[in-house]
Amino acid sequence: MTTQTVPIQVHYWPTPNGWKITIMLEELGVPYEVQYVNIGKGEQFEPEFLKISPNNRMPAIVDPEGPGGEPISIFESGAILQYLGRKFGRFYPSDERQRVDVDQWLFWQVGGLGPMAGQAHHFRQYAPEQVPYAIKRYTDECNRLYGVMNRRLADREFLAGEYSIADMACVGWIRPYKNQGQDIEEFPNLKRWFETMSARPAVERGWSVGQEHRRNIADDKEAQKVLFGQRAR
């Protein structure tokens, strides 16, 4: 089994994407240190951070004990989860069929659940004006995606059969279901999965990292200026 002697650096803010990585590291039980990237103050645009995350988004990691014993930096939460799964040989199968099953649900979250839920959050909570079409569009799409998960979980405990990085990627985006205009009671299989996930000690620990920094920015106009309406720099 691969061991980690030097802590992995996690560039992080307590959001659904950030939680993916702290949950995975807590499940693995490997040492890591958090370097907070206050996205409401624009710290994601600092030159040092852009060196490891050119998309000016967290999370990102720096593993001092990367391939060949050399440091490696990785951005994009899905890529980080895959890297950690391969390195430590846990929560990401080596069998190709099983791995493809995990990958398709991981990519489903990265390309679908996360972006659609994020848009629902934006138009329901942060948009400076009410746009009924956008609110309905993204609330309905979240509802559709919840239905996809609910059907998938009808005959299995986790998304890809066994607990995996696909579950870790999704759970933080289901956690704020009320902000997405969803009633989880309508999705009994998803609710059961969410309760199972929430009860995992590593998930609880992952969610707790930096919780003291987490706040609702609905009334913080300065933070909204930083976060929304970005263009090429």
C-alpha positions as CSV (number, residue, x, y, z in Angstrom):
1,M,0.0,0.0,0.0
2,T,1.3,3.5,-0.9
3,T,2.1,5.6,2.1
4,Q,2.3,9.4,2.4
5,T,5.1,10.9,4.5
6,V,4.8,14.5,3.5
7,P,1.4,16.2,3.7
8,I,-0.5,16.9,0.5
9,Q,-1.2,20.6,0.1
10,V,-4.9,21.2,-0.6
11,H,-5.8,24.6,-2.0
12,Y,-9.4,24.8,-0.8
13,W,-12.5,26.7,0.1
14,P,-15.5,25.0,1.8
15,T,-17.8,24.5,-1.2
16,P,-19.2,21.4,-2.8
17,N,-16.1,21.1,-5.1
18,G,-13.7,21.6,-2.2
19,W,-15.5,19.0,-0.1
20,K,-14.8,16.4,-2.7
21,I,-11.1,16.5,-1.9
22,T,-11.3,16.8,1.9
23,I,-13.7,13.9,2.0
24,M,-11.4,11.7,-0.2
25,L,-8.3,12.6,1.9
26,E,-10.2,11.9,5.1
27,E,-11.4,8.5,3.7
28,L,-7.8,7.7,2.8
29,G,-6.4,8.8,6.1
30,V,-3.3,10.4,4.5
31,P,-1.8,13.6,5.9
32,Y,-2.7,16.8,4.2
33,E,-2.6,20.5,5.0
34,V,-5.1,23.1,3.9
35,Q,-4.2,26.3,2.2
36,Y,-7.4,28.4,2.1
37,V,-8.2,30.2,-1.1
38,N,-10.8,32.9,-0.2
39,I,-12.8,33.0,-3.4
40,G,-14.9,35.9,-2.2
41,K,-11.9,38.1,-1.9
42,G,-10.3,37.1,-5.2
43,E,-7.4,35.0,-3.9
44,Q,-8.0,32.5,-6.7
45,F,-6.5,35.2,-9.1
46,E,-3.2,35.4,-7.2
47,P,-0.2,34.6,-9.5
48,E,1.1,31.8,-7.2
49,F,-2.3,30.1,-7.3
50,L,-2.6,30.4,-11.0
51,K,0.6,28.5,-11.4
52,I,-1.1,25.4,-10.2
53,S,-4.7,26.2,-11.2
54,P,-4.7,28.2,-14.5
55,N,-8.5,28.1,-14.6
56,N,-8.5,30.3,-11.4
57,R,-10.7,27.8,-9.6
58,M,-10.2,25.7,-6.5
59,P,-9.7,23.0,-5.4
60,A,-6.1,22.2,-6.5
61,I,-3.5,20.1,-4.8
62,V,0.3,19.8,-4.7
63,D,1.6,16.4,-3.9
64,P,5.2,16.7,-2.8
65,E,5.5,12.9,-3.3
66,G,4.2,12.7,-6.9
67,P,5.2,10.3,-9.6
68,G,8.9,9.5,-9.6
69,G,9.2,11.1,-6.2
70,E,8.8,14.6,-7.7
71,P,6.1,17.1,-6.7
72,I,3.1,17.3,-8.9
73,S,0.3,19.9,-9.0
74,I,-3.2,19.0,-10.1
75,F,-6.3,21.2,-10.7
76,E,-9.9,20.1,-11.5
77,S,-11.6,18.1,-8.7
78,G,-12.4,15.1,-10.9
79,A,-8.7,14.8,-12.0
80,I,-7.6,15.1,-8.4
81,L,-10.0,12.3,-7.3
82,Q,-8.8,10.0,-10.0
83,Y,-5.1,10.7,-9.2
84,L,-5.6,10.1,-5.5
85,G,-7.6,6.9,-6.3
86,R,-4.8,5.6,-8.5
87,K,-2.0,6.5,-6.2
88,F,-3.5,5.0,-3.0
89,G,-5.4,2.2,-4.7
90,R,-8.7,2.9,-2.9
91,F,-12.2,4.0,-4.0
92,Y,-11.2,3.8,-7.6
93,P,-11.1,0.3,-9.1
94,S,-8.3,-1.2,-11.1
95,D,-10.6,-3.5,-13.0
96,E,-11.4,-1.7,-16.2
97,R,-15.2,-2.4,-16.3
98,Q,-15.6,-1.3,-12.7
99,R,-13.4,1.8,-13.3
100,V,-15.5,2.8,-16.4
101,D,-18.6,2.6,-14.2
102,V,-17.0,4.9,-11.7
103,D,-15.7,7.3,-14.4
104,Q,-19.1,7.7,-16.1
105,W,-20.7,8.8,-12.8
106,L,-17.8,11.0,-11.9
107,F,-18.0,12.7,-15.3
108,W,-21.8,12.9,-15.0
109,Q,-21.3,14.9,-11.8
110,V,-18.5,17.1,-13.2
111,G,-20.4,17.8,-16.5
112,G,-24.0,17.8,-15.3
113,L,-25.0,17.8,-11.6
114,G,-22.4,20.3,-10.5
115,P,-22.9,22.9,-13.2
116,M,-26.7,22.6,-13.3
117,A,-27.0,22.8,-9.5
118,G,-24.6,25.8,-9.5
119,Q,-26.8,27.6,-12.0
120,A,-29.8,26.9,-9.9
121,H,-28.1,28.3,-6.8
122,H,-27.1,31.4,-8.8
123,F,-30.5,32.3,-10.3
124,R,-32.4,31.3,-7.2
125,Q,-30.2,33.1,-4.6
126,Y,-27.7,35.5,-6.1
127,A,-28.9,37.0,-9.4
128,P,-29.5,40.7,-9.0
129,E,-32.9,40.3,-10.8
130,Q,-35.4,37.5,-10.8
131,V,-35.3,35.7,-14.2
132,P,-38.3,33.3,-14.0
133,Y,-37.2,31.3,-17.1
134,A,-33.7,30.7,-15.8
135,I,-35.0,29.8,-12.3
136,K,-37.4,27.2,-13.8
137,R,-34.8,26.0,-16.4
138,Y,-32.2,25.1,-13.8
139,T,-34.5,24.0,-11.0
140,D,-36.2,21.6,-13.4
141,E,-32.9,20.3,-14.7
142,C,-31.7,19.6,-11.1
143,N,-35.0,17.8,-10.6
144,R,-34.3,15.7,-13.7
145,L,-30.8,14.9,-12.5
146,Y,-32.1,13.9,-9.0
147,G,-34.4,11.5,-10.8
148,V,-31.5,10.0,-12.7
149,M,-29.7,9.4,-9.4
150,N,-32.8,8.1,-7.7
151,R,-33.3,5.5,-10.5
152,R,-29.7,4.5,-10.4
153,L,-29.8,3.9,-6.7
154,A,-32.9,1.8,-6.8
155,D,-31.0,-1.5,-6.8
156,R,-27.6,-0.6,-5.4
157,E,-26.2,1.1,-2.3
158,F,-23.8,3.4,-4.1
159,L,-23.6,4.9,-7.6
160,A,-21.1,2.4,-9.0
161,G,-22.0,-0.5,-6.8
162,E,-19.2,-0.1,-4.2
163,Y,-18.4,3.1,-2.5
164,S,-16.2,5.2,-4.7
165,I,-15.0,8.7,-5.7
166,A,-18.2,9.1,-7.8
167,D,-20.2,9.2,-4.5
168,M,-17.7,11.6,-2.9
169,A,-18.0,13.9,-6.0
170,C,-21.8,14.0,-5.8
171,V,-22.7,14.2,-2.1
172,G,-21.7,17.8,-1.6
173,W,-23.9,18.9,-4.4
174,I,-26.9,17.1,-3.0
175,R,-26.3,18.6,0.5
176,P,-27.8,22.0,-0.4
177,Y,-30.8,20.5,-2.1
178,K,-33.1,23.1,-0.6
179,N,-31.2,25.9,-2.3
180,Q,-31.8,24.1,-5.6
181,G,-35.5,24.1,-5.0
182,Q,-35.7,20.3,-4.5
183,D,-37.6,18.2,-2.0
184,I,-35.5,15.1,-1.3
185,E,-38.6,13.3,0.0
186,E,-39.6,12.9,-3.6
187,F,-36.5,10.7,-4.2
188,P,-36.5,7.9,-1.6
189,N,-33.5,6.0,-3.0
190,L,-31.4,9.2,-3.3
191,K,-32.5,10.2,0.3
192,R,-31.4,6.8,1.6
193,W,-28.0,7.2,-0.2
194,F,-27.6,10.8,1.1
195,E,-28.3,9.7,4.7
196,T,-25.8,6.8,4.3
197,M,-23.2,9.2,3.0
198,S,-23.8,11.8,5.6
199,A,-23.3,9.3,8.4
200,R,-19.8,8.4,7.2
201,P,-17.3,9.9,9.7
202,A,-14.9,10.8,6.9
203,V,-17.7,12.7,5.1
204,E,-18.5,14.6,8.2
205,R,-14.9,15.5,8.8
206,G,-14.5,16.5,5.2
207,W,-17.5,18.8,5.4
208,S,-16.2,20.4,8.6
209,V,-12.9,21.6,7.2
210,G,-13.0,25.4,7.1
211,Q,-16.7,25.4,8.1
212,E,-16.0,28.5,10.2
213,H,-15.2,30.4,6.9
214,R,-18.4,29.3,5.2
215,R,-21.1,32.0,4.8
216,N,-23.9,32.9,2.6
217,I,-22.9,35.6,0.1
218,A,-26.4,36.5,-0.9
219,D,-26.0,39.9,0.7
220,D,-22.3,40.4,0.1
221,K,-22.2,42.5,-3.1
222,E,-18.4,42.8,-3.1
223,A,-17.9,39.0,-3.1
224,Q,-20.5,38.7,-5.8
225,K,-18.5,41.2,-8.0
226,V,-15.5,38.9,-7.6
227,L,-17.3,35.7,-8.2
228,F,-19.8,36.5,-10.9
229,G,-19.4,38.1,-14.3
230,Q,-15.8,37.2,-14.8
231,R,-14.2,37.7,-18.3
232,A,-10.8,36.8,-19.7
233,R,-8.1,38.5,-17.8
